[in-house]
Amino acid sequence: MRAVVLVLFSALAVAAVARPAAAEWFADAYLGAAITHQDDITFTTFNVERTQDANFRSSAVYGLRLGRWFDDLSWLGLAVDGSYFRATKDLQVFPLTALVMVRYGFLRDDEFKDGRLQPYAALGGGVFISNVDGTLGFLKASDTSVDIGLDTRVGVAYRFEGNWAAFLEYRFTHVSPSYDVKPFGGRTSADTTLNTSHFLLGLSYRF
């Protein structure tokens, strides 16, 4: 978690130092598949620590991102991102993250001085709100957890016309929430880790 906090403070520092006269703003929308990797649920009952398979699965993922590339440092940008996916049928996850982004432009011309083809990467973190209502593994649960998580991405965008670009992106998110669960008729706290790979296709508008 220290790495996430450091990235967020770095983003604020960059925003304060790099004050361009203008910037290239962008608004992105994307969808794809989110695959939450298998992990255990850990909880304690009768003073005994127990584990169960969390039975994570794949789901659709949807998201929006707003940010800007700086004019003076056109390879550097900042963004905020909000998205939604399900780690299980009964477990919804809403990440809201801040990102530091870098890019490089290929196929430069008079119309696209930063390049038509733009590989990019992003690193950041933020708040992950996750809600379980039903079962977690084989445990009954109805609870919401708010946690700090990690968000990393690599992708490639192609400026196909005017202000529009299409992009492909791989994203990895990490967060470790806790929920109240009800094993054997009682109540206890259960911990797990959501490591999720996201495979995304999106559309970007630059302005």
C-alpha positions in Angstrom: 0.0 0.0 0.0 2.9 2.4 0.5 3.6 2.1 -3.2 0.1 3.2 -4.0 0.3 6.2 -1.7 3.6 7.2 -3.2 2.2 7.1 -6.7 -0.8 9.3 -5.7 1.5 11.9 -4.1 3.8 11.8 -7.1 0.8 12.5 -9.3 -0.1 15.6 -7.3 3.5 16.8 -7.4 3.6 16.4 -11.1 0.3 18.4 -11.5 1.7 21.2 -9.3 5.1 21.5 -11.1 4.1 20.9 -14.7 1.7 23.8 -15.4 1.3 23.9 -19.2 -0.4 26.8 -20.9 -2.7 24.3 -22.6 -3.2 20.5 -22.6 -4.7 17.7 -24.7 -7.7 16.5 -22.7 -9.1 13.1 -23.3 -12.3 11.2 -22.4 -12.3 7.4 -22.7 -15.0 4.8 -22.5 -14.1 1.1 -22.5 -15.5 -2.4 -22.0 -14.1 -5.9 -21.9 -13.5 -8.9 -19.7 -12.3 -9.0 -16.1 -10.8 -12.3 -14.8 -10.3 -12.4 -11.0 -7.6 -14.9 -10.2 -8.4 -17.7 -7.8 -7.7 -17.0 -4.1 -8.9 -18.2 -0.7 -11.1 -16.6 2.0 -9.5 -16.7 5.4 -11.6 -16.5 8.6 -11.5 -17.6 12.2 -14.1 -19.6 14.1 -13.8 -21.3 17.5 -10.3 -19.9 17.7 -9.3 -21.9 14.6 -8.2 -20.2 11.4 -9.9 -21.7 8.3 -9.7 -21.2 4.6 -12.1 -21.7 1.7 -11.9 -21.3 -2.0 -13.4 -17.9 -2.9 -14.8 -19.3 -6.3 -13.9 -16.1 -8.2 -14.9 -15.9 -11.9 -14.7 -13.8 -15.0 -17.2 -11.0 -15.8 -17.8 -8.1 -18.0 -16.1 -4.8 -17.1 -17.1 -1.3 -18.0 -15.3 2.0 -17.3 -14.8 5.7 -18.0 -11.6 7.7 -17.8 -10.9 11.4 -18.0 -7.5 13.0 -18.1 -5.0 15.1 -20.0 -1.6 15.0 -21.7 0.6 18.0 -21.0 1.7 20.2 -23.9 5.2 21.0 -22.4 5.7 17.3 -21.5 3.5 15.6 -24.2 4.6 12.1 -23.1 3.2 12.6 -19.6 -0.4 12.7 -18.5 -2.7 12.4 -15.5 -6.2 10.7 -15.4 -9.0 9.6 -13.1 -10.8 6.3 -13.8 -14.0 4.7 -12.6 -15.1 1.2 -13.5 -17.3 -1.8 -12.5 -16.9 -5.5 -12.5 -18.0 -8.6 -10.6 -15.5 -10.9 -8.9 -18.3 -13.4 -8.3 -22.0 -13.5 -9.0 -22.6 -11.8 -5.6 -19.5 -9.7 -5.3 -19.5 -6.3 -7.1 -16.4 -4.1 -7.3 -16.3 -0.4 -8.1 -12.7 1.0 -8.4 -12.1 4.7 -8.5 -8.4 5.4 -9.2 -5.9 8.1 -10.1 -3.3 7.4 -12.7 0.1 8.7 -13.9 0.3 7.9 -17.6 3.2 7.9 -20.1 3.1 7.4 -23.9 5.3 7.4 -27.0 4.1 8.4 -30.5 4.8 6.6 -33.8 3.6 7.5 -37.3 3.9 11.3 -36.7 2.6 13.7 -39.4 1.4 17.3 -39.7 -2.1 16.3 -38.4 -0.9 14.1 -35.6 2.3 15.6 -34.2 2.3 13.3 -31.3 1.8 10.3 -33.5 -1.1 8.3 -34.8 0.0 5.1 -33.0 0.6 5.7 -29.3 1.7 2.9 -26.9 1.2 3.9 -23.3 1.4 2.7 -19.7 -0.2 3.9 -16.5 0.4 3.3 -12.8 -1.8 4.5 -9.9 -4.2 3.5 -7.2 -7.2 4.6 -5.3 -10.4 3.6 -3.6 -12.0 0.2 -4.3 -15.6 -0.2 -3.1 -16.7 -3.8 -3.1 -20.1 -5.1 -2.0 -21.0 -8.8 -1.4 -24.7 -9.7 -1.0 -25.4 -13.5 -1.1 -22.4 -15.8 -0.7 -18.7 -15.5 -0.6 -17.2 -18.9 -1.3 -19.7 -21.1 0.7 -20.3 -18.4 3.4 -23.3 -16.2 3.6 -22.4 -12.5 3.6 -23.9 -9.1 3.1 -21.3 -6.4 3.6 -19.4 -3.5 1.9 -15.7 -3.0 2.1 -13.8 0.3 1.2 -10.1 -0.3 0.6 -7.0 1.2 -1.1 -5.9 -0.8 -4.1 -3.4 -0.8 -7.0 -4.1 -0.1 -10.7 -1.6 -0.7 -13.5 -2.1 -0.7 -17.3 -0.4 -1.0 -20.6 -2.1 -0.4 -23.9 -1.9 1.1 -27.4 -4.1 3.8 -29.0 -4.6 4.6 -32.7 -5.7 8.0 -33.8 -7.9 7.0 -36.7 -9.7 10.3 -37.4 -9.6 13.9 -36.2 -10.1 13.9 -32.4 -11.0 10.2 -32.2 -8.8 7.2 -31.2 -9.4 3.5 -30.5 -7.4 1.6 -28.0 -6.6 -1.9 -26.7 -5.5 -2.2 -23.0 -4.4 -4.7 -20.4 -5.1 -3.7 -16.8 -4.2 -5.4 -13.5 -5.9 -4.4 -10.3 -5.0 -5.6 -6.7 -7.0 -5.0 -3.5 -7.4 -6.9 -0.3 -10.9 -6.4 1.2 -12.5 -7.8 4.4 -16.2 -8.7 4.9 -18.4 -9.9 7.7 -19.5 -13.5 7.0 -21.8 -15.9 8.8 -20.2 -19.4 9.3 -21.9 -22.0 11.4 -24.6 -19.5 12.4 -22.2 -17.0 13.9 -20.5 -13.9 12.5 -16.8 -13.2 11.9 -14.5 -11.2 9.6 -13.2 -12.9 6.4 -10.2 -11.7 4.4 -9.4 -12.3 0.7 -7.4 -10.8 -2.2 -8.8 -9.7 -5.5 -6.1 -9.9 -8.2 -7.9 -9.2 -11.5 -6.7 -9.1 -15.1 -8.8 -6.8 -17.4 -8.7 -7.1 -21.2 -10.2 -3.9 -22.6 -11.3 -2.3 -25.9 -12.2 1.4 -25.9 -12.9 4.6 -27.7 -11.1 7.9 -26.9 -12.1 11.5 -27.7 -9.3 14.1 -27.6 -10.1 17.8 -27.1 
